[in-house]
Amino acid sequence: MGRGLPLLHSGKVRELYDAGHGRLLLVASDRISAFDVVMAEPIPDKGRVLTAMTFHWLGELADVAPNHLVSVDPSTFPFEAADLPGGLGALAGRAMLVRRADMLPIECIVRGYLAGSAAKEYQASGTVHGVRLPAGLRHADRLPEPLFTPSTKATDGHDQNLTQAEAADLVGSEVVAEAARICLTAYERAASVAERHGIIVADTKFELGILDGRLAICDEVLTPDSSRFWPADRWEPGTTPPSFDKQPLRDWLEAQPWDKQPPPPPLPPDVVAETSRRYREAYERVCGRSLADWEGR
């Protein structure tokens, strides 16, 4: 992005730059991927939603664990405007200046409901990440209690589910225990808040890293890209509730004669608009704020 900012990584959604002095610049774009393929068309406001939701939850969870956030206000970033295409204003609402952390090599997932890969494992073996659950649970059923269910971070292919013992082999039992405490506390706090707004947080993924010798919450937090949000009034065990995420896009793609390999088919304007609406609604309902008021600060 910037002539003076070394690009460290360009992902499906975000760019990561070295901001110097042990800091990173995370920039959330409006790109969207499905089936591991990035679409050609951007989704308006998506990057702002991801950043606004992360900023909101880092504040809400500040007493649960430290975090890596320095600022979301571009006017405070230690860069010249000329270093950034479009100037500092181009980053408003979609960029975070953060401290560089030593990231854990595991994904820290908390599940409160039976869905996704957890539902597939349960149907096959009656377990979730090796934990035996009561018989007779249906898809989308609420679990007896939230579960901390780590997984690998795959550089190629898909993440692999881990038991807590397997995660401890990677990072140590004390680190896993503290990660579980942080993530379960954060999930329960967020799920309670979201429930008051008519939203179920079925599951969510946290990224943790070590800062100043302590585990800290890093990366994006409780966004539609890292969480499964369901409208409470449309939740029914035994069904697949609609999600506040890229589901309209996925549904449309599934109906196309496409082999899920690049290039993807062009997205029609109504699919782009509906996907954008879902992301904005996620922020406004889960966080209880208007996206129109978010510019970073």
Secondary structure as UniProt FT lines:
FT   TURN            3..4
FT   STRAND          7..10
FT   STRAND          14..20
FT   TURN            21..22
FT   STRAND          23..28
FT   STRAND          33..34
FT   TURN            35..36
FT   STRAND          37..38
FT   TURN            44..45
FT   HELIX           46..60
FT   TURN            61..64
FT   STRAND          69..71
FT   HELIX           74..76
FT   HELIX           81..83
FT   TURN            85..86
FT   HELIX           88..91
FT   TURN            92..94
FT   STRAND          95..99
FT   STRAND          102..103
FT   STRAND          106..113
FT   HELIX           116..125
FT   STRAND          127..128
FT   TURN            129..130
FT   STRAND          131..132
FT   TURN            135..136
FT   TURN            139..140
FT   STRAND          142..148
FT   STRAND          151..152
FT   HELIX           164..171
FT   HELIX           173..196
FT   TURN            197..198
FT   STRAND          199..211
FT   TURN            212..213
FT   STRAND          214..218
FT   TURN            224..226
FT   STRAND          227..231
FT   HELIX           232..234
FT   TURN            237..238
FT   HELIX           247..254
FT   HELIX           269..287
FT   HELIX           291..293
//
